[in-house]
């Protein structure tokens, strides 16, 4: 069961899809149908506001910085460990 009415396709859409499936379309008609469906989906896209976009960008940048620090720390730890295992001491890279 769908959570919202928007999640349930209308009967017109279902009937049209069945009719489209029933009849074989030539390649140009299929391409035209595809393009109409793409345009229909693009009309549903909601663009974020400037404030939301700045917020999302900052969240991504902070996450990337944290991940870079984590990977750098692990690289240093494993590099030092490999230096000790193979007898060269800490490499200090």
BAFI-3210 file (N, C-alpha, C; in Angstrom, 3 decimals, decimal comma, padded with zeros to 6 digits):
// residues 93
n [1|2|3|4|5|6|7|8|9|10|11|12|13|14|15|16|17|18|19|20|21|22|23|24|25|26|27|28|29|30|31|32|33|34|35|36|37|38|39|40|41|42|43|44|45|46|47|48|49|50|51|52|53|54|55|56|57|58|59|60|61|62|63|64|65|66|67|68|69|70|71|72|73|74|75|76|77|78|79|80|81|82|83|84|85|86|87|88|89|90|91|92|93]
n.u [000,849|000,585|002,187|001,459|-000,912|000,351|002,191|000,824|000,134|-001,906|-005,018|-005,256|-002,621|-001,746|-003,491|-002,772|-000,108|-000,446|-001,790|000,172|002,086|000,745|000,438|002,697|005,319|006,965|010,521|010,970|008,685|008,944|011,246|010,295|008,301|009,909|011,353|009,256|008,515|010,852|010,930|008,593|009,359|011,457|010,074|009,114|011,203|012,600|014,311|016,927|016,900|018,954|020,085|019,773|021,390|023,933|024,183|024,140|026,459|028,435|028,184|029,026|031,688|032,812|032,521|034,232|036,711|036,971|037,071|039,421|041,295|041,024|041,831|044,452|045,570|045,321|046,983|049,453|049,762|049,713|051,856|053,995|053,865|054,490|057,080|058,366|057,940|059,414|061,943|063,019|062,478|060,599|059,108|058,325|056,803]
n.v [-001,173|002,201|005,083|007,715|009,508|010,385|008,464|006,461|005,349|007,004|005,844|006,425|006,609|003,998|002,586|003,713|002,896|000,135|-000,003|001,041|-000,926|-003,030|-002,443|-002,586|-000,408|001,652|002,295|005,112|006,118|004,981|006,265|008,895|008,606|007,965|010,369|012,131|011,053|011,494|014,307|014,725|013,635|015,358|017,691|017,236|017,620|019,235|022,087|022,980|025,646|028,619|028,797|026,158|024,849|025,911|024,951|022,136|021,909|022,717|020,672|018,457|019,215|019,345|016,659|015,453|016,542|015,426|012,692|012,697|013,308|011,048|008,963|009,820|009,629|006,840|005,960|006,957|005,530|002,807|002,908|003,485|001,190|-000,805|-000,006|-000,651|-003,440|-004,380|-003,607|-001,076|000,971|003,854|005,463|008,061|009,426]
n.w [000,000|-000,808|000,574|000,143|-001,884|-004,135|-004,715|-005,946|-009,141|-011,541|-012,951|-015,621|-016,509|-016,144|-017,837|-020,287|-020,451|-020,655|-023,098|-024,764|-024,522|-025,655|-028,376|-031,067|-031,534|-033,925|-034,310|-034,261|-033,043|-030,540|-029,613|-029,563|-027,608|-025,424|-025,138|-024,511|-022,048|-020,576|-020,527|-019,079|-016,609|-015,945|-015,458|-012,950|-011,249|-008,474|-007,858|-005,604|-003,156|-002,934|-000,391|000,565|-001,297|-000,733|001,869|001,448|-000,088|001,733|003,635|002,147|001,566|004,168|004,906|003,011|003,771|006,347|005,666|004,133|006,116|007,739|005,993|005,469|008,031|008,489|006,391|007,217|009,653|008,794|006,994|008,708|010,286|008,373|007,825|010,242|010,294|008,103|008,815|008,348|010,025|011,181|008,435|007,974|006,059]
ca.u [000,000|001,386|002,095|000,764|-001,637|001,268|002,923|-000,040|-000,063|-003,314|-005,518|-004,975|-001,235|-001,673|-004,174|-001,964|001,063|-000,877|-002,078|001,457|002,735|-000,010|000,724|004,123|005,641|008,189|011,605|010,832|007,623|009,486|012,160|009,449|007,683|010,965|011,650|008,108|008,583|011,976|010,492|007,637|010,090|012,224|009,150|008,884|012,407|012,542|015,664|017,090|017,103|020,377|020,489|019,907|022,542|025,131|024,227|024,544|027,855|029,272|028,148|029,878|033,085|033,234|032,658|035,437|037,869|037,058|037,525|040,835|042,071|041,001|042,669|045,842|045,990|045,514|048,160|050,635|049,874|050,119|053,202|054,931|053,858|055,235|058,490|058,877|057,910|060,483|063,227|063,520|062,063|059,520|059,470|058,109|056,283]
ca.v [000,000|003,404|005,990|008,929|009,363|010,658|007,239|005,557|005,868|007,177|004,790|006,831|006,259|002,534|002,179|004,131|002,028|-001,167|000,160|001,203|-002,228|-003,925|-002,169|-002,477|000,903|001,676|002,873|006,556|006,353|004,627|007,341|010,038|008,297|008,079|011,786|012,705|010,597|012,191|015,676|014,639|013,430|016,566|018,690|016,910|017,913|020,449|022,582|023,520|027,091|028,966|028,458|024,702|024,461|026,245|024,024|020,822|022,000|022,724|019,333|017,591|019,604|018,911|015,207|015,126|016,875|014,403|011,437|012,863|013,207|009,645|008,180|010,230|009,040|005,400|005,799|007,166|004,422|001,577|003,113|003,324|-000,236|-001,544|000,326|-001,452|-004,863|-004,701|-003,245|000,243|001,956|004,715|006,061|009,492|010,006]
ca.w [000,000|-000,938|001,711|-000,270|-003,142|-005,234|-005,011|-006,695|-010,488|-011,888|-013,832|-016,996|-016,820|-016,234|-019,066|-021,426|-020,504|-021,178|-024,523|-025,440|-024,532|-026,522|-029,789|-031,362|-032,086|-034,717|-033,502|-034,084|-032,063|-029,224|-029,219|-029,217|-026,316|-024,425|-024,932|-023,787|-020,656|-019,942|-020,268|-017,979|-015,354|-015,643|-014,912|-011,541|-010,476|-007,657|-007,654|-004,248|-003,022|-002,787|000,981|000,624|-002,105|000,041|002,997|000,927|-000,506|002,938|004,235|001,331|001,755|005,505|004,858|002,245|004,602|007,401|005,059|003,774|007,347|008,158|005,078|005,698|009,298|008,274|005,540|008,060|010,608|008,091|006,455|009,829|010,634|007,347|008,031|011,360|009,953|007,163|009,399|007,968|011,012|010,685|007,160|008,109|004,838]
c.u [000,891|001,168|001,295|000,035|-000,720|002,040|002,123|-000,225|-001,548|-003,724|-005,257|-003,569|-001,103|-002,323|-003,362|-000,732|000,705|-001,160|-000,781|002,191|002,061|000,331|002,228|004,382|006,891|009,270|011,460|009,760|008,117|010,431|011,346|008,773|008,698|011,252|010,504|008,152|009,722|011,579|009,489|008,311|010,882|011,339|008,879|010,058|012,239|013,976|015,784|017,239|018,591|020,890|020,700|021,145|023,849|025,283|024,703|026,018|028,781|029,310|029,071|031,352|033,613|033,429|033,930|036,688|038,057|037,580|038,996|041,719|042,141|041,922|044,142|046,386|046,251|046,742|049,435|050,849|050,344|051,511|054,262|055,014|054,640|056,720|059,096|058,946|059,081|061,832|063,763|063,193|060,949|059,990|059,258|057,594|055,159]
c.v [001,231|004,327|007,239|008,654|009,602|009,410|006,277|006,117|005,975|006,094|005,136|006,420|004,754|002,048|002,532|003,240|000,660|-001,077|000,306|-000,125|-003,165|-003,683|-002,013|-001,146|000,785|002,387|004,379|006,884|006,013|005,710|008,569|009,822|008,449|009,549|012,467|012,300|011,284|013,624|015,709|014,453|014,669|017,672|018,454|017,298|019,236|020,890|023,176|025,041|027,358|028,561|026,942|024,239|024,748|025,276|022,640|020,824|021,973|021,352|018,395|017,927|019,176|017,399|014,800|015,420|015,836|013,087|011,519|012,732|011,760|008,793|008,538|009,626|007,544|005,126|005,956|005,996|003,154|001,707|002,939|001,862|-001,076|-001,260|-000,478|-002,929|-005,224|-004,129|-001,899|001,319|002,816|005,442|007,573|010,139|010,883]
c.w [000,000|000,255|001,372|-001,574|-004,333|-005,647|-005,880|-008,102|-010,801|-012,881|-015,291|-017,411|-017,008|-017,518|-020,295|-021,572|-021,064|-022,673|-025,318|-025,551|-025,540|-027,988|-029,983|-032,035|-032,950|-033,910|-033,268|-033,049|-030,658|-028,709|-028,794|-027,861|-025,190|-024,106|-024,184|-022,314|-019,909|-019,597|-019,120|-016,637|-014,970|-015,088|-013,434|-010,648|-009,746|-007,404|-006,250|-004,273|-002,843|-001,408|001,118|-000,142|-001,372|001,205|002,539|000,531|000,701|003,605|003,468|001,545|003,123|005,531|004,121|003,057|005,710|006,824|004,634|005,006|007,820|007,288|005,270|006,989|009,142|007,405|006,360|009,010|009,910|007,480|007,523|010,240|009,644|007,488|009,161|011,008|009,050|007,593|008,995|008,979|010,457|009,420|007,177|006,833|005,190]
res [x|x|x|x|x|x|x|x|x|x|x|x|x|x|x|x|x|x|x|x|x|x|x|x|x|x|x|x|x|x|x|x|x|x|x|x|x|x|x|x|x|x|x|x|x|x|x|x|x|x|x|x|x|x|x|x|x|x|x|x|x|x|x|x|x|x|x|x|x|x|x|x|x|x|x|x|x|x|x|x|x|x|x|x|x|x|x|x|x|x|x|x|x]
***
